[in-house]
Amino acid sequence: MMHPEPTMKRAGGPTSAVDRLSALPDELLHVIVSFLPAPLVVQTSLLSQRWRRLWRSTPLIKIDEQDFGISIMDRASTLEGRWAKFEYFATNLLLFHDNTSALGGFRLHCQVYNWRHVDRWIRRGIEYCPSVLQIELVGHVPGFKLPPMLESNFHCLKRLRLTHIILNSHFTGSLCSACPVLEDMNLSYSEFCDICPQCIISPKLNKLVIEYCSNNTRYPLVITAPSLTYLCLSFGNFLAGILLCKMDSLVKAKISVPEDEISEENQRELLGSLCNVTSLELIGFEAEVTLNENPDEFPIFHNLRTLSLHSRFFNGYELTDKLEALGSFLQNAPCLEKLSLQYCMFYSFSDSEWEIETKNITLPRHDGKILRCQKLKLIEVVYDHDHDHQLIELVWSLGRSLPDANIKLNKIDRFPPWSISLCSVP
């Protein structure tokens, strides 16, 4: 096969068009091809002699089954043929890549159709000492574990993202020593498992996201990250809870707990670990957690400027009691400037439309105390429907309890029609 030359003559004239792209340095060409799928990156070797070996030294390796038309919806007969092509390409891509320098990033996105192949790709990718390691296993992945973490392979690692991975005590115990420069870690749909306590200790970690993971051991997951500035915890199944230690640098936190999964005691411990944040979003916390019956034990949020409460105060208490629980929190946040109540205080559905139409508006007398929050200037109420005029009652009570704050209403469908149609696809 003949390769195109870097220069060619224009029709109708002796002048030549210069191949300016090939004249660029390798570092810039690597940046350009990093936006391409891996098969196209390899195909650039056909452009000219200049490009023939460029793909072998690219600092980013991306192995994605979607580049070969594979999805978790494929039938077994279709998947077998596509996987054979995918396996051949991925194996050779890793085999012939230049390993003379550390890899900028290794990304793997696939299902575990062949356990041996996936394990071999992960081991090979880790051997290149990437600074970014992203392993996303899709579909049902029963018990896939990472290979042992050697310090020589992870000394450059700065960003780590794992999805559907079994995480044992060797993984958590090696983070501090094997990953000394780790700054960003994202764990999704993964499972902490072992018969001993699990601890994530990372002195340089700046951002941590743990989404829908589980820990079925009888020990809590202990996280110690003194340099952490951003934390996102979406609880999956943590029977013994999560303990946060040395969170002095934490600035922004988002914590989501499932209903009746985390004890009130563990919820209070989590709040106490977040007292230095400036922005806090709480999803699903129980009202009893914020009731300040013991002021000396409830944390004071000296730096908190923005507080967002999502899907809270749905219990059977009266609205005045719910506002009292809210006030217990607000009085311990003296610098709070913005409060966001998202789908809080009342359920947004009713038994029948007839009941909604016939029920009268009843605005209660305000006999409760004025909530003290001197710097609070804005209260945002996000809702989807105002069944039984509960929204009006809430706004009335907020206005009487916090007379110096502006109240902004924002109507957003919590479950839009498109989300329902997507979930119903077989």
C-alpha positions in Angstrom: 0.0 0.0 0.0 1.3 3.4 -1.0 1.3 6.1 1.7 0.4 9.7 0.9 3.4 12.0 0.7 3.7 15.0 3.0 3.6 17.4 0.0 1.5 17.4 -3.2 1.3 19.6 -6.2 -1.7 21.8 -6.7 -3.7 21.4 -9.9 -2.8 24.0 -12.4 0.4 25.2 -10.8 4.0 24.2 -9.8 3.6 25.2 -6.2 3.3 22.6 -3.4 1.0 22.5 -0.4 3.1 22.0 2.8 2.0 19.4 5.3 2.0 21.7 8.3 0.4 19.2 10.6 3.2 16.7 10.2 5.7 19.5 10.9 4.4 19.9 14.5 6.4 18.4 17.3 5.5 15.0 18.7 4.2 16.5 22.0 1.6 18.6 20.2 0.6 15.8 17.9 0.1 13.6 20.9 -2.4 16.1 22.3 -4.3 16.2 19.0 -4.6 12.4 18.6 -5.6 12.1 22.3 -9.1 13.3 21.3 -9.5 10.4 18.9 -10.7 6.9 19.6 -7.9 4.4 19.9 -8.6 2.6 16.5 -8.3 6.0 14.7 -5.1 6.8 16.6 -3.5 3.6 15.2 -4.8 4.3 11.7 -2.9 7.6 11.6 0.2 5.4 10.9 -1.0 5.2 7.3 -0.8 9.0 6.8 3.0 9.2 6.1 6.4 8.0 7.3 6.3 10.8 9.9 3.2 9.3 11.5 4.1 5.6 11.2 5.3 5.1 14.8 3.7 8.1 16.5 0.8 6.1 17.9 3.2 3.9 19.8 4.5 6.8 21.9 1.2 8.5 22.7 1.0 9.2 26.5 -2.7 8.2 26.7 -4.0 4.7 26.1 -7.8 4.4 25.8 -9.3 0.9 25.5 -13.1 1.2 25.0 -15.4 -1.6 23.9 -17.8 1.1 22.4 -15.2 1.8 19.7 -16.1 -1.7 18.4 -19.8 -1.4 18.7 -20.0 -3.5 21.9 -22.7 -2.8 24.5 -24.2 -4.7 27.4 -27.4 -5.2 25.4 -25.6 -7.4 22.7 -26.7 -10.9 22.3 -24.1 -13.6 23.0 -23.8 -14.5 19.3 -23.1 -10.9 18.3 -20.9 -10.2 21.3 -18.5 -13.1 20.6 -17.5 -11.8 17.2 -17.1 -8.2 18.2 -15.2 -9.1 21.4 -12.7 -11.2 19.3 -11.8 -8.1 17.3 -11.8 -5.9 20.4 -9.5 -8.4 22.2 -7.1 -8.6 19.3 -6.8 -4.8 19.0 -6.5 -4.1 22.8 -3.8 -6.8 23.3 -1.6 -5.6 20.4 -2.1 -1.9 21.4 -0.6 -2.6 24.8 2.0 -5.1 23.5 3.6 -2.7 21.0 3.3 0.5 22.9 6.6 2.2 23.8 7.3 1.8 27.5 10.4 3.8 27.8 8.6 6.6 29.8 5.8 6.8 32.3 2.3 6.8 30.8 0.1 10.0 31.1 -3.1 8.0 31.4 -4.6 4.5 31.0 -8.3 4.2 30.6 -10.3 1.0 30.3 -14.0 0.8 29.7 -15.5 -2.6 29.0 -17.5 -5.5 30.4 -15.8 -8.6 31.7 -16.7 -10.9 28.9 -13.4 -12.7 29.2 -11.9 -12.5 32.7 -8.4 -13.4 31.6 -8.2 -10.7 28.9 -9.4 -7.9 31.2 -7.0 -8.9 34.0 -4.1 -8.9 31.5 -5.0 -5.5 30.1 -5.2 -4.0 33.6 -1.9 -5.5 34.7 -0.2 -4.3 31.5 -1.6 -0.8 31.8 -0.5 -0.5 35.4 3.0 -1.6 34.4 3.3 1.7 32.4 3.1 3.7 35.7 0.3 6.0 34.6 -0.5 9.3 36.3 -4.2 8.8 35.5 -5.7 5.4 36.0 -9.4 4.9 35.0 -10.9 1.4 35.1 -14.7 1.3 34.4 -16.1 -2.2 34.2 -19.8 -2.2 33.1 -22.6 -4.6 33.5 -22.7 -7.4 36.1 -19.1 -7.8 37.4 -19.0 -10.4 40.1 -15.9 -10.0 42.3 -13.3 -8.5 40.0 -10.2 -7.5 42.0 -7.3 -5.2 41.2 -3.9 -6.8 40.9 -1.5 -6.1 43.8 -0.4 -2.5 44.0 3.4 -2.2 43.8 5.0 1.1 44.8 7.1 1.2 41.6 3.9 1.2 39.4 1.9 3.8 41.3 4.5 6.4 42.3 3.3 8.8 39.6 -0.5 8.2 40.1 -2.4 11.4 40.6 -5.9 10.5 39.5 -7.7 7.2 40.2 -11.2 6.2 39.0 -12.6 2.7 39.7 -16.0 1.3 38.8 -17.3 -2.2 39.8 -14.1 -3.3 41.5 -13.6 -5.4 44.7 -11.4 -3.4 47.1 -9.7 -5.4 49.8 -7.5 -4.3 52.7 -4.4 -4.6 50.5 -5.8 -1.8 48.3 -6.8 0.6 51.1 -3.6 -0.2 53.1 -1.3 0.5 50.1 -2.8 3.9 49.1 -0.6 5.9 51.4 2.7 4.2 50.6 2.1 3.2 46.9 0.4 6.4 45.8 2.3 9.3 47.5 1.1 11.9 45.0 -2.5 10.8 44.6 -4.8 13.9 44.5 -8.1 12.8 43.0 -9.9 9.5 43.7 -13.4 8.4 42.5 -14.8 5.0 43.5 -18.2 4.0 42.1 -20.3 0.8 42.6 -17.4 -0.9 44.2 -17.2 -3.1 47.3 -15.0 -2.9 50.3 -14.5 -6.5 51.6 -12.2 -8.2 54.1 -12.3 -9.5 57.6 -10.2 -6.6 59.0 -10.8 -2.8 59.3 -10.6 -0.7 56.1 -8.9 2.7 56.2 -8.3 5.1 53.4 -5.2 7.2 54.4 -3.8 9.6 51.8 -1.9 12.8 52.9 -2.0 14.5 49.5 -5.6 13.6 48.4 -7.5 16.7 47.4 -10.7 15.4 46.0 -12.6 12.2 47.0 -15.8 10.8 45.5 -17.4 7.6 46.8 -20.7 6.8 45.0 -23.0 3.8 45.7 -20.2 1.6 47.1 -20.8 -0.9 49.9 -19.0 -2.2 52.9 -20.5 -5.4 54.3 -17.9 -5.9 56.9 -18.6 -5.2 60.6 -16.0 -2.5 60.6 -16.6 1.2 59.6 -14.7 2.7 56.7 -12.2 5.2 58.1 -11.1 8.1 55.9 -8.1 10.2 56.9 -7.2 12.9 54.4 -5.8 16.1 55.9 -5.4 17.8 52.5 -8.9 17.0 51.3 -10.9 20.1 50.0 -13.8 18.3 48.2 -15.8 15.3 49.4 -18.8 13.6 47.9 -20.3 10.6 49.6 -23.3 8.8 48.2 -24.0 5.9 50.5 -24.7 2.5 49.1 -24.6 -0.1 51.9 -22.3 0.7 54.8 -23.5 -1.4 57.7 -21.0 0.0 60.2 -21.0 3.6 58.7 -18.1 5.9 57.6 -15.8 7.8 59.9 -14.1 11.0 58.7 -10.8 12.0 60.4 -8.6 15.1 60.0 -10.8 17.0 57.6 -9.4 20.4 58.6 -8.9 21.5 54.9 -12.3 20.5 53.7 -14.1 23.3 51.9 -17.0 21.7 50.0 -19.0 18.5 50.9 -22.0 16.6 49.5 -23.3 13.8 51.6 -26.3 11.6 50.5 -27.6 8.9 52.9 -30.3 6.4 52.1 -33.4 6.2 54.2 -33.1 4.0 57.3 -29.6 2.8 56.2 -27.4 5.0 58.4 -28.0 5.4 62.1 -28.7 8.8 63.6 -25.5 8.5 65.6 -23.4 8.0 62.5 -25.2 10.9 60.8 -24.3 13.2 63.7 -20.7 12.0 63.6 -20.6 12.8 59.9 -21.9 16.3 60.6 -19.4 16.9 63.3 -16.6 16.0 60.9 -17.8 18.7 58.4 -17.7 21.7 60.6 -15.0 23.6 58.6 -16.7 23.5 55.2 -18.0 26.7 53.5 -20.5 24.8 51.2 -22.5 21.8 52.4 -25.2 19.7 50.7 -27.1 17.1 52.7 -29.4 14.6 51.0 -31.7 12.4 53.0 -30.6 13.3 56.5 -33.2 12.8 59.2 -34.8 15.7 61.0 -33.9 14.3 64.4 -30.2 14.6 63.5 -30.3 18.4 63.5 -32.4 18.8 66.6 -30.1 20.7 68.9 -31.1 19.3 72.3 -27.6 19.4 73.5 -25.9 22.6 72.3 -22.5 21.6 73.6 -22.5 18.4 71.5 -23.8 19.9 68.2 -21.0 21.2 65.9 -20.7 24.9 65.1 -20.2 25.7 61.4 -18.2 28.9 61.6 -17.2 29.0 57.9 -20.5 27.8 56.4 -21.8 30.2 53.7 -24.1 27.9 51.6 -26.3 25.1 52.9 -28.4 22.9 50.7 -30.9 20.5 52.1 -32.4 17.9 49.7 -35.3 15.5 50.4 -35.5 16.1 54.1 -38.1 16.6 56.9 -40.6 14.1 55.4 -41.6 12.7 58.8 -44.9 13.1 60.5 -44.0 16.1 62.5 -45.9 19.4 62.2 -44.4 22.1 60.1 -43.5 24.2 63.2 -41.5 21.2 64.6 -39.7 20.8 61.3 -38.8 24.5 61.3 -37.5 24.1 64.8 -35.2 21.4 63.7 -34.0 23.6 60.8 -33.5 26.4 63.3 -31.3 24.2 65.5 -29.0 23.9 62.5 -29.1 27.5 61.4 -28.3 28.9 64.8 -25.0 27.0 64.7 -24.1 28.5 61.3 -23.6 32.2 62.1 -22.1 33.1 58.7 -24.7 31.4 56.6 -25.7 33.5 53.6 -27.7 31.1 51.4 -30.1 28.3 52.3 -31.5 26.0 49.6 -34.5 23.7 50.4 -34.9 21.2 47.6 -38.0 19.1 47.7 -38.1 19.4 51.5 -40.7 19.7 54.3 -43.6 18.0 52.4 -44.3 15.3 49.9 -45.2 16.6 46.4 -48.0 14.1 45.8 -51.5 13.7 47.1 -54.2 10.9 47.1 -56.4 12.6 44.5 -56.8 15.7 42.5 -60.3 16.2 43.9 -58.8 16.6 47.4 -56.4 19.2 46.1 -59.1 21.3 44.5 -61.5 21.3 47.5 -59.0 21.8 50.3 -58.8 25.4 51.6 -55.7 27.4 52.4 -55.1 27.6 56.2 -52.3 29.9 57.3 -51.4 29.1 60.9 -50.7 31.6 63.6 -46.9 32.1 64.1 -46.3 31.5 67.8 -42.8 30.1 67.3 -39.6 32.0 67.9 -37.7 34.0 65.3 -34.8 32.1 63.9 -31.5 33.9 64.5 -29.4 33.9 61.3 -28.2 37.5 60.8 -26.2 37.0 57.6 -28.8 34.8 55.8 -30.0 36.8 52.8 -31.5 34.2 50.4 -33.7 31.2 50.9 -34.3 29.2 47.7 -37.2 26.7 47.7 -37.1 24.1 44.9 -40.3 22.2 44.4 -42.1 20.3 41.7 -45.8 20.5 42.8 -47.8 22.3 45.5 -50.3 19.8 46.5 -52.7 20.8 49.3 -51.2 24.3 49.3 -48.3 23.1 51.5 -45.9 25.3 49.6 -47.8 28.4 50.6 -47.8 27.3 54.2 -44.1 26.7 54.1 -43.3 30.1 52.5 -45.6 31.8 55.0 -43.8 30.2 57.9 -40.3 30.8 56.5 -41.2 34.5 56.0 -42.4 34.8 59.6 -39.4 32.9 61.1 -36.7 34.5 59.0 -38.0 38.0 58.2 -34.7 39.5 56.9 -34.1 36.9 54.1 -35.4 37.0 50.6 -37.4 33.9 49.4 -37.0 32.6 45.9 -39.3 29.9 44.5 -37.9 27.6 41.8 -40.3 25.0 40.2 -38.3 22.0 38.7 -39.8 18.6 37.9 -38.1 16.1 40.2 -38.8 13.2 37.9 -39.2 14.6 34.3 -41.0 12.5 31.7 -37.7 11.7 29.8 -36.2 10.1 32.9 -39.1 7.7 33.2 -38.9 6.7 29.6 -35.2 6.0 29.8 -35.7 3.7 32.8 -38.4 1.7 31.0 -36.2 0.7 28.2 -35.7 -3.1 28.4 
